[in-house]
């Protein structure tokens, strides 16, 4: 099975009106056995704005949930998506690879049988960590290629987007919202160029006082304008244009990984690439999926 999905965020207990469902940003492509999985992280980095992240313990909980889900889905013999002939007791790092560009751990369960037939169960009922390979732009640009373009080409592309008539028109339409939200972002620039949705949604998820004080509809409006901003940056009218750089790069990564998985001489059976949403947003434009599924055109 070949799958591309979005990762989820651990959510705190909040008032009903601020509970949000984030759209799945992928469609499953099914074959027979082996798997390529590429979840995106909703808290990915913006080209210009600094994004706050959830507390570390929330990331740990999310990693544990993700690892448990992956094991029960692909490494359990009772699952319809079980990967045949895979070592599901202890992780074989030749079969399972994890590539991420943020702090993360993939987890599963494991037991060890010693030579004297003593069974040793790892902590948390058999939980084990899967080694991960962190991806940094300095040594691998495949997950965030726009962060280091020659001659600042992507920065120039962003400037061109900001100076376009469509962007200026939307910025003007956003002025009433920016005026209303100004008191709730505490000095942060309230412009369409600045992705304030990330701050608002993070505070809404992790700050109970903020969640009760924020007026209705502001987070939804922030999300809508953030969707417009990211769509404008990570798309291009020309499929080979620089706006589609992120999508074309991750497509190469996906195809290369599938070639390895399909090769009988390569032991790789499960590859997890975890990255931000931007490459997927761009990929959906490259494949023209957004035309038939507009809900994919957002963060």
C-alpha positions, 0 to 999 in steps of 0.5 A: 500500500502506498499512502500519503496522509497528514499528521495530527496535533494533540488537542487540549480540552477546549470550549466546543466552539474552538474545537477544529478539524484539520482537513486531510491533505492527501489521497491514498494510492493502493497497490499490494504490500509495501508502504511509502508514508509521508505525513505533513506537520500542520505546524510547519515553517512559513517562508517569512513568519516564525511559527510557534509550536506546541509544548514538547510534551504534546509533541511527545504524545503526538509522536507516540500516537503516530507510532502506535497508529502506524504499527497497528495499521501496517505492522499488525498481522490482523490489519488489512494493510499489513505489510507481508513478510515484515519483522513486526516484533523488533524494528529492523532498520533496514526495513524501516526508515524515518526521515523528518525535518523536526524533532520526532520519534516513531514508536512501536511495541517490542519484546526480546527473547533471550537465549535462555528463553526469558522474554523481556518486554520493553517499557510501556508494554513493549514500546520501542523507539525507531531511529530517525534521520533528521533532514536539515536544509544544509545537507538535504533540501528535498523537504524544504527546497525553497529555504535555500534557493540560488540568488534568492530566487524564491524570495523574489518570487514571494515579492512578486506575489505580494505585489500582484493585483490579486494579493493587494485586493485580498489584503484590502479585503482583510483590513477589517479582520486585521483591525478586529484581531489586533488586540489579540496578537499583542503587537505582532504585525497584522498584515496579510503578509504575516501569518498570524493564524499560527499564533492565534490557533496555537494560543487557542489550543494551549491557552485556556484564557485566550480561548475564552476571550477570543471573539467568535469567527476570528480564528476561522477568518485567520485560517481563510486568509492564511490559506490564501497566503500559502496557496499564493506562495506555494503554487504557480501557473506554470507547472515548472515555475518556482512556485511549484518548487516544493511540490516538484521536489517532494515528488522526486523524493516520493518516486525515488522511494517507491523505486527502492520499495519496489526493488526486490533486492532492497530490504526497505519496506516502510519509509516515513517522510515527515515534513511540513504542509507546504510541499503537499500543498504545492504537490496538489497544485502540480498534480492539479488535484486542487481543481477537483478538490478545492479543500486541498488548497489550504494548510 
